[in-house]
Amino acid sequence: MPKNWLKGVNSAYDTIIIGSGLGGMTAGNLLAKLGHRVLILEHHYNFGGLATWFKRKGGHILDISLHGFPIGMIKTCRKYWSKEVADSIVRLKNIRFDNPQFSFGTTFDKEDFTQLMRDRFGVLRETVDDFFTTVRGMNFFDDLSMTTRDLFEKFFPGRNDIHRLLMEPITYANGSTLNDPAITYGIVFSNFMDKGVYTFKGGTDQLIKKMKKELKKNGVDVRNHCLVDKILIEDKVVKGVRVNGREIYSDAVLSNSNILSTINKLAGREHFSPGFLEEVSKVRLNDSSCQVYIGIRKGETIPNVGDLLFTSEEEEFTSEALLEPRTKSRTFSFYYPETRPGLNQYAIVSSTNARYSDWADLDETEYMRKKDELVKETLDCLEKYVPDVRSKIDHLEASTPTTFKRYTRHPGGVSFGTKFEGLKVSKDLPGQIAGLFHAGSVGIIMSGWLGAANYGVIVANEVDKFLRSVRKPEEKLEIVNV
Ligand SMILES: Cc1cc2nc3c(=O)[nH]c(=O)nc-3n(C[C@H](O)[C@H](O)[C@H](O)COP(=O)(O)OP(=O)(O)OC[C@H]3O[C@@H](n4cnc5c(N)ncnc54)[C@H](O)[C@@H]3O)c2cc1C
């Protein structure tokens, strides 16, 4: 008999959340704290969505999808999770760049970047200050026609080296390119420049375990191995979801699944107006990723070569080159024993941005060949920084856009949701179907760990307002425990 992952689930909730990414979980926690009955349904065995980890033989724990997030995550976690979660966030001090145009370490904050741009790149102090004031002042309502390329050309014309310094790390964090609206860059870059780059001490496994504990404490029903295949809608009103062959009812459904999957597959296009579908057709998915997970044998050590290394052999920076399957640009995240106290082991994760189309239609042999090539080229590059690293490794594996698709169900295995236009569609969803909401990586600015979590908060407040508007507390749906 297959296990019944819905055993004991209620017949109805106030809100059902589809997906346990940081957007879904943060929304779920806030809604529960606001007094609503919440069910989170996650199809994967693990929680966290892209913010997750896996274990392998040899004592390895390997994190997925994290280089770092801005300081704002501390406030978000303290306010919407717990002091314990917030107190585990620590700063990454040693961030390195190494490419044919420049090579140095940085604390990745405004003060250090100002000094670097002046002393190393020879930019006038006034220009640097003007640039920081401009990006800091950017907001959602600004002119969209200016691209990040235009912004850089305005302040640093023809300075591909400065464009690389400013853009490359942000591309790895949220998939944005020189062609995206400058406001998406300005908002995200300013967040990082505030006080540098942060991570979670203890690793993603500890973070998600703490979040799960908090969800349970606040009464959220959290289920894994539960794939939602339909959002139930009648006369443009949400009724609940179908999950693992069962119907469960709710007044609101918040989807943390990709916005296009939510509309086209889970809800069904027949429920939306032609004008809205026209907007939906213009939404472009963002890119995906490849990663190589490198476990260092217990007892072996590696020197401290920085926390985060942005390395490239490309002579000049282009956004496109970062996506090539045989890209010469990658980031390395180094996990030293102090990252996961108690484990006393080292690990390294390499990340590259990637296009789904370069990996999706390969036959098995070609796919495996390309994966082996990715691993080999990653190790060749790593050996420049950690000599003889190959002899210290006892676990190696790689993920590609098809891996990300399998585990998250996101179309194109997207790591960073959609381009900017997706945000409006996400926000307009409840105007089409009463009680249907979306939160999660979308529109670049609501992407990444902090963006997804903060969007979860924004949308949870909308859901709360909606639930309060549709009925009084004593009129709650009748619940049967099954
Ligand atoms: C390689 C890589 C590097 C990254 N680096 C950074 C970084 O340095 N800094 C940063 O801030 N961000 C980074 N990110 C991005 C960041 O991890 C994501 O933006 C963020 O975690 C997304 O959260 P989310 O709420 O959108 O949901 P997701 O993490 O996308 O989770 C959605 C969840 O919904 C579930 N789901 C989908 N459909 C269904 C369904 N029908 N039924 C049930 N469950 C469903 C999925 O299984 C998944 O668990 C990186 C991502 C990758 C891949």
The ligand as a Gaussian input file, in Angstrom:
#p B3LYP/6-31G(d) Opt

LIG

0 1
 C       21.782000      27.942000      -8.275000
 C       20.961000      28.988000      -7.602000
 C       21.586000      30.016000      -6.943000
 C       20.845000      30.985000      -6.274000
 N       21.504000      31.961000      -5.597000
 C       20.820000      32.844000      -4.861000
 C       21.508000      33.809000      -4.073000
 O       22.721000      33.864000      -4.038000
 N       20.775000      34.684000      -3.347000
 C       19.428000      34.655000      -3.335000
 O       18.820000      35.450000      -2.638000
 N       18.735000      33.756000      -4.091000
 C       19.400000      32.846000      -4.837000
 N       18.735000      31.922000      -5.591000
 C       17.278000      32.047000      -5.746000
 C       16.471000      31.615000      -4.536000
 O       16.908000      30.364000      -4.081000
 C       15.009000      31.572000      -4.949000
 O       14.659000      32.797000      -5.565000
 C       14.051000      31.377000      -3.776000
 O       14.517000      30.360000      -2.912000
 C       12.696000      31.032000      -4.376000
 O       11.701000      30.946000      -3.409000
 P       10.180000      30.808000      -3.862000
 O        9.338000      31.161000      -2.696000
 O        9.957000      31.520000      -5.128000
 O        9.900000      29.281000      -4.112000
 P       10.690000      28.048000      -4.715000
 O       11.946000      27.879000      -3.969000
 O       10.746000      28.129000      -6.177000
 O        9.720000      26.878000      -4.252000
 C        8.481000      26.593000      -4.823000
 C        7.993000      25.310000      -4.178000
 O        6.715000      24.972000      -4.710000
 C        6.653000      23.563000      -4.880000
 N        5.622000      23.270000      -5.869000
 C        5.535000      23.758000      -7.134000
 N        4.420000      23.284000      -7.744000
 C        3.807000      22.481000      -6.836000
 C        2.611000      21.715000      -6.876000
 N        1.837000      21.690000      -7.960000
 N        2.257000      21.004000      -5.773000
 C        3.036000      21.034000      -4.652000
 N        4.189000      21.738000      -4.571000
 C        4.559000      22.462000      -5.650000
 C        8.048000      23.209000      -5.345000
 O        8.339000      21.840000      -5.170000
 C        8.896000      24.117000      -4.466000
 O        9.224000      23.483000      -3.251000
 C       19.430000      30.930000      -6.276000
 C       18.789000      29.887000      -6.944000
 C       19.540000      28.917000      -7.597000
 C       18.845000      27.780000      -8.273000

